[in-house]
Amino acid sequence: MVSRELTLARHPQGRLAVECFAIVERELGPIQNGQVLVRNLWTSVDASVLLRLRELGPEGYLPPFALGQPLIGLAVGEVCESRSPELAAGDLVTHIYGFRDYALVRPGGETLAGVGSLRRIRRDIGAPEDYLGALGHTGITAYVGLIAVAGLSPGDIVWVSAAAGGTGSVAAQIAKLRGHVVIGSAGSDDKVDYLLNELGLDAAFNYHHGDLRSLLRGSAPHGIDVYYDNVGGGHLEAALYELRNHGRVALCGAISGYDGEQTVGPRNMFQVVVKNLTLRGFRAGAHARLEDEAMQVIGEWLRQGQLKVRSTIYEGLERAPEAIVGLARGANIGKTLVRSIVT
Ligand SMILES: NC(=O)c1ccc[n+]([C@@H]2O[C@H](COP(=O)([O-])OP(=O)(O)OC[C@H]3O[C@@H](n4cnc5c(N)ncnc54)[C@H](OP(=O)(O)O)[C@@H]3O)[C@@H](O)[C@H]2O)c1
């Protein structure tokens, strides 16, 4: 069987461009015992992909993609044929071989640092694509970051950066649903409108509209207790100034440095000493023990319509390059997804 897949054609020089990618056809080969053949329905476009496109990625992180090799990404698909006793044709599954039409996958096979093992998904809580967003790795990351890493406590005032994105929009809503005052920041006025009027945050600002520290102080005049950091650099620096005594930072990511720009800062690390701050990095895969709890809590909010999901959807594998570049440039609101249109 022939399957199309997205490959890295050249490493980005400067900022990422759609020309860095190519779609190629490949013969899949026969299905082996223990494998399932999956027709992909949705691929998750995650910021982590950006870190794997350069020749040299961050040390210790997922390895860079090799030129000409297919990209990997979390996906939801339907089992077309099964040679595994664990799964049957017609099952909906999540796995890591997105960015292609079809994949041969094996239970217990490769993962993305512990994330994305082949798994049947339930069909009763959300739509299949929700298992890549609020009901999947994105939601788990947001939950773990706030609850286990930042130690969210009653009365905390919370700032979430990149709050209109996939992870940020879930994190901001979790904090809001738990009764916190939540401030969100994002890169456009439309996103600020979304944060205030759709997600109901207490305050929000467009970080392009001036000095970050002043903008944050304008939205949080009494300071913040928790900063959920998706951006790093200047955003983290502003947070360190505005955090109150014993404040906590969940270092989820640093996207301001993922697309060719060298981020500077924070240059005020002494604030950590002055105010007894805790900065804690995390990878959601290291908190697998909280997955079931996260899914239960988020699933219940979804069922009750309290947690809202929004996605930016690109139709067809051929639009995957646009989706990846779009995520880097902030073209998305909510979760970025590529929908497969293979019949
Ligand atoms: N630690 C973990 O286990 C884990 C797991 C998943 C994701 N993450 C992290 O979570 C963050 C969000 O990832 P995601 O996949 O959910 O993507 P996303 O938030 O849906 O999309 C990325 C967003 O980042 C913002 N952005 C891009 N460049 C920026 C810049 N220079 N300054 C400020 N904002 C910028 C853009 O929104 P604006 O228009 O607002 O700029 C864009 O929409 C990333 O840092 C990622 O590495 C971490």
The ligand as an SDF file (V2000), in Angstrom:
LIG
                    3D

 48 52  0  0  0  0  0  0  0  0999 V2000
    6.3140   20.5350   29.0080 N   0  0  0  0  0  0  0  0  0  0  0  0
    5.5030   19.7840   28.2950 C   0  0  0  0  0  0  0  0  0  0  0  0
    5.3260   18.5780   28.5280 O   0  0  0  0  0  0  0  0  0  0  0  0
    4.7630   20.4230   27.1520 C   0  0  0  0  0  0  0  0  0  0  0  0
    3.7710   19.7270   26.4510 C   0  0  0  0  0  0  0  0  0  0  0  0
    3.0580   20.4040   25.4460 C   0  0  0  0  0  0  0  0  0  0  0  0
    3.3750   21.7360   25.1550 C   0  0  0  0  0  0  0  0  0  0  0  0
    4.3630   22.3380   25.8520 N   0  0  0  0  0  0  0  0  0  0  0  0
    4.7070   23.7450   25.6060 C   0  0  0  0  0  0  0  0  0  0  0  0
    3.5160   24.5010   25.6480 O   0  0  0  0  0  0  0  0  0  0  0  0
    3.6790   25.6590   24.8460 C   0  0  0  0  0  0  0  0  0  0  0  0
    2.4870   25.7650   23.8970 C   0  0  0  0  0  0  0  0  0  0  0  0
    2.5380   24.6780   23.0100 O   0  0  0  0  0  0  0  0  0  0  0  0
    1.2790   24.2730   22.1050 P   0  0  0  0  0  0  0  0  0  0  0  0
    1.7060   23.0870   21.3260 O   0  0  0  0  0  0  0  0  0  0  0  0
    0.0510   24.2210   22.9420 O   0  0  0  0  0  0  0  0  0  0  0  0
    1.1860   25.4830   21.0850 O   0  0  0  0  0  0  0  0  0  0  0  0
    0.1040   26.6560   21.0010 P   0  0  0  0  0  0  0  0  0  0  0  0
    0.1160   27.3920   22.2970 O   0  0  0  0  0  0  0  0  0  0  0  0
   -1.1710   26.1290   20.4980 O   0  0  0  0  0  0  0  0  0  0  0  0
    0.7220   27.5510   19.8510 O   0  0  0  0  0  0  0  0  0  0  0  0
    1.8770   28.2670   20.0870 C   0  0  0  0  0  0  0  0  0  0  0  0
    1.5450   29.7370   20.4330 C   0  0  0  0  0  0  0  0  0  0  0  0
    2.7100   30.3590   20.9140 O   0  0  0  0  0  0  0  0  0  0  0  0
    2.6050   31.7430   20.7010 C   0  0  0  0  0  0  0  0  0  0  0  0
    3.9060   32.2950   20.3100 N   0  0  0  0  0  0  0  0  0  0  0  0
    4.6490   31.9760   19.2170 C   0  0  0  0  0  0  0  0  0  0  0  0
    5.7810   32.7070   19.2050 N   0  0  0  0  0  0  0  0  0  0  0  0
    5.7450   33.5030   20.3120 C   0  0  0  0  0  0  0  0  0  0  0  0
    6.6060   34.4970   20.8520 C   0  0  0  0  0  0  0  0  0  0  0  0
    7.7720   34.8240   20.2550 N   0  0  0  0  0  0  0  0  0  0  0  0
    6.2280   35.1150   21.9930 N   0  0  0  0  0  0  0  0  0  0  0  0
    5.0640   34.8080   22.6070 C   0  0  0  0  0  0  0  0  0  0  0  0
    4.2010   33.8740   22.1330 N   0  0  0  0  0  0  0  0  0  0  0  0
    4.5390   33.2410   21.0160 C   0  0  0  0  0  0  0  0  0  0  0  0
    1.5880   31.9480   19.5690 C   0  0  0  0  0  0  0  0  0  0  0  0
    0.4830   32.6680   20.0720 O   0  0  0  0  0  0  0  0  0  0  0  0
    0.4650   34.2860   20.1860 P   0  0  0  0  0  0  0  0  0  0  0  0
   -0.3440   34.7730   19.0410 O   0  0  0  0  0  0  0  0  0  0  0  0
   -0.1750   34.4920   21.4900 O   0  0  0  0  0  0  0  0  0  0  0  0
    1.8780   34.7710   20.1050 O   0  0  0  0  0  0  0  0  0  0  0  0
    1.1450   30.5410   19.2120 C   0  0  0  0  0  0  0  0  0  0  0  0
   -0.2350   30.4460   18.9700 O   0  0  0  0  0  0  0  0  0  0  0  0
    5.0320   25.5160   24.1380 C   0  0  0  0  0  0  0  0  0  0  0  0
    5.9960   26.2500   24.8420 O   0  0  0  0  0  0  0  0  0  0  0  0
    5.3070   24.0340   24.2480 C   0  0  0  0  0  0  0  0  0  0  0  0
    6.6800   23.7290   24.1820 O   0  0  0  0  0  0  0  0  0  0  0  0
    5.0630   21.7090   26.8220 C   0  0  0  0  0  0  0  0  0  0  0  0
  1  2  1  0
  2  3  2  0
  2  4  1  0
  4  5  1  0
  4 48  2  0
  5  6  2  0
  6  7  1  0
  7  8  2  0
  8  9  1  0
  8 48  1  0
  9 10  1  0
  9 46  1  0
 10 11  1  0
 11 12  1  0
 11 44  1  0
 12 13  1  0
 13 14  1  0
 14 15  2  0
 14 16  1  0
 14 17  1  0
 17 18  1  0
 18 19  2  0
 18 20  1  0
 18 21  1  0
 21 22  1  0
 22 23  1  0
 23 24  1  0
 23 42  1  0
 24 25  1  0
 25 26  1  0
 25 36  1  0
 26 27  1  0
 26 35  1  0
 27 28  2  0
 28 29  1  0
 29 30  1  0
 29 35  2  0
 30 31  1  0
 30 32  2  0
 32 33  1  0
 33 34  2  0
 34 35  1  0
 36 37  1  0
 36 42  1  0
 37 38  1  0
 38 39  2  0
 38 40  1  0
 38 41  1  0
 42 43  1  0
 44 45  1  0
 44 46  1  0
 46 47  1  0
M  CHG  2   8   1  16  -1
M  END
$$$$
